[in-house]
Amino acid sequence: MKEADLVVSFLARDQGKLRGVAKRARRPKSAFGAGLERLSHVRMAYFQRETRELVNLDSCELIRSQFDLARDYWASVALDYFAEVSEQMLPAAEPNEKFFRLLLTVLESLRAEGAAEEEAGRVWRAVTYFSLWAVRLSGWLPELQACLGCGSVLDDVESPEQAFFGRGRPGLLCGHCRRMPGVGSTWELSAESRAVAAEMLRQPVSQLSSRGWAQAKAADLRRFLVQQIEEHVERRLITAPMLEESVTAP
């Protein structure tokens, strides 16, 4: 490879996650244009030799750019988060059309037209929805209605139990099991956030209201899901803390 070449990771609908070389992509007048920007939806032409791990990218026709989302800080960080999670979770060359459609769905939900006060809400709704379904599609989503320790039901209709989670544990604990020796540090996953997760597992993101969504809503659910992702990929996500940081206007 030469200095002007670029190594690109991309998700193909029928082939899964692949990595390839885009020749001369770093040049100012590259034929690839904006097609290789993060999370661009493109029509890619490439070929692969049996003895090579990297494919060779021939051309890239842009279908939809995410450039218009980059003007908003939180939407821009959300794009980074989607890209990092996808890169870390998806195995190489393993078709996963459901994950491909998940990305298209959450990106479309970020671009949905609406009032200005709802724009930030769409970001948190999309990030939470993506995190939940990314974990579920990977087979890592534990039971959210039962205690991992004793099996008791957490979401009783009349009096829901408190639920807690901690690093290194693949599920939720009730208040009693949380106090057992050796459990370690835990955080509460509220009944409200568990209800949000249940709704998201039933409804597409386009049918979820963006009203009432703020950074604090379902923050505990996102933390729980990020911990599940980090536990399985065996590394901390760089973008997850950026999403949960507080920003104060000057």
N, C-alpha and C positions, 0 to 999 in steps of 0.2 A: 504494500500500500504506500501511497505517496502523501505528502503533507496536505494536499488539497482534497484528499478522499475523506469520507465520513462513514463511520460504522453506525448503523441504524438498527434499532430494535423495533419490530412492528408486529401487530396482531392481525393475522389473516383469518377471514371468516371460516375457511375450510381447511386451513393448515395449522392453525394455532400460532403461538409466538415464535417468530423467526428473527434471525439477525443477519444483516447483509452489508455489503460494501457499496456505497454510492460514489462512483468515480467522479472526481472534480466537483463534488457538491459544495465545497467550501469557497469556490470561486465566486466573485460578485455576480457574474452572469451565468450561474448554474442552470442547467436545463430542468433541474428538480424544483426550482423556485421555492415557494412556501409549502410545498407538499410534505416536507420532512420536519415541519415544526410539530411540537408536541400535540398529540391527540388529533392531528388533522385527519379527516376522513378522506381517503384517497382510493384511486384505482391504480394498483401497482402492477408493473410488469417486471418479472425477475426470472432468473434461471439458476439452477443448483446442480453442481456436480457431485457425484456420489462420494468422492473422496474429500470434499471440502465441507467444513462446518458452516462457513458463511456463504450465503447466496450472493449473487451479483445482481444489483438493481439496474434495470434498463431504463425505465421511465416511471413517472409518477404524475398522474392526472388528479388535480385537486377537486374533490366533490364538495367538501365543506371545511372551512378553516375555523379555528376557535379564536382567531385574532380579536374579534369583536368582544369576547368575554374578558380579555386581558386588561381592559380599561378599568375593571373593578377589582380592587385588591383581593377581596375574599374569593371571588370567582377564580382569580388567577391562582391563588393558593390551592383551591379545590382542584384545579386542573393538574397541578403538580402532584397532589395527593393521589388522584386517580391514576396518573401515570406511574408513580412509584409503587403503589399497591399492585397494579397489574403486572409490572415488571418483576416484582418479587414473588408473587403468588403463582403465576402461571408457569407450568413446566414447558420446556422447549418442544416445539413440533408436535404438540398434542392438541388436536382440534377441540375447540370449545366455543361453539356458536352461541350458546346461551350467555357466556361472558361478553362476547362481542356485542350482542344485542343489549346487554345491560349497559355497556359504555355508551352506545348510541342513545339509549333511553335517557340516561341521566344528563348527557350533554344537551339533548333536546329540551329537557326540563329546565336547564339553566338559561336557555335562550327564550323561554316562553315570554310572551308579551304580558305586561301587567303594570300595576301602579308602582311608583318608585319605592314606597314603603314596604312593598312585598318582595322587592328584588333581593335584599339580603336574606329574607326568609327562604327563598328558593334555594340559596346556596346550602344552608344548613339542612334543609329537607333532602336535597340531592346527595349531600355527603353522607347523611345517616342512612338513606336508602341504599346507596352504593355499598357502604361498609357492610350492612346487614346481608345483602344478597351476594356480595363477594365471598363472605364467610360461608354462607349457606351453599352456594354453588361448588365451593371447594370441599364440602362435606365436614366442615369444622364447627358448625353451629350446634351448640349443646341444647338440651331441653331447658326452656325458659320458664316452665310452669311447675317444675319439681325440684326439690332439694337434692343435690348431688350426694350428700352424706346419708340422709335417712329416708329419702324418697317421698317426704311429705309434700302435699300440694301447696304451692305458693300463692296461686291466684284463685283462692276461694271467693266466690261471688259476694258473700256477705261480709267477710273480714279477711282481706288479702294479707298474707304474711310478708314480713320484711325479707328481702333477698340481698345477698352479698356476694361479691366476687373478689378474687385475688389472683395475682400472677402465679402461673404454674398450675392453675386449677381449671379443668375443662368444663366447668359448669357453675351453677349458683348454689349457695348455702343458705339455709334458714338461720334465724337468729340463734337457735340453740347450737347447731353444728358449727356456727361461726366461732363460738367460744371454746370449742374443743382444743386440746393441746396440739401444738404443731401447725395450727392453721396459718398463723402469720398475719400480716397486714391485709385488711379487706376494705372494700368500698361498697356503699349501698347502691343497688340498682332499683330505683323507685318503681312502684306499681304503675305510675303514669308512663314511665319509659317502657315498661314491659308491654303496656297496652299499645304504645306507639309501634313497637316491634311487631306485635300481633296484627295490627292493621296493615303495616307495610308488607307483611307476608301474604296478605289477602288481596290487597289493592295495588294496581300499578301506580307509579309515582305521579303520573299525570292526573290521577283522580284524588290525590291527597291535597288538601288545602294548604296553600303557602301562608295563610293568615295565622298569626299566633306563633310563627316560628322565629326564634331568636337564637343567639349563640348558646344561651343557657339551656334551651329546651333539648332534652334527650342527650345532654353532654355526658351523663353517666353511661348511657347506652353506647355512645361512640367510644368512650374510654374502654368499656368492656370488650367491644368488638376489636379495637386496635390491639388490646392485649392478646386476644385470641390469634390475630394475624401474626403478631411479633413472636408469639410462642411457637408457631408452626414454621415460620420462615427463619427463625433463630437469629434475628437481628432487630434492632430498634428502627422504627421508621423515622426518617428525617423530617417529613412534612407534617406528621401528626401533631407534634407540639406547636407548630406554627398555626394550625387551625384553631387550637384552643387558647392561644394567647389573647390577652386583653389589649385592645387598642383604644387609646384615649385621644380625642381630637385636640390639636394644639390650641 
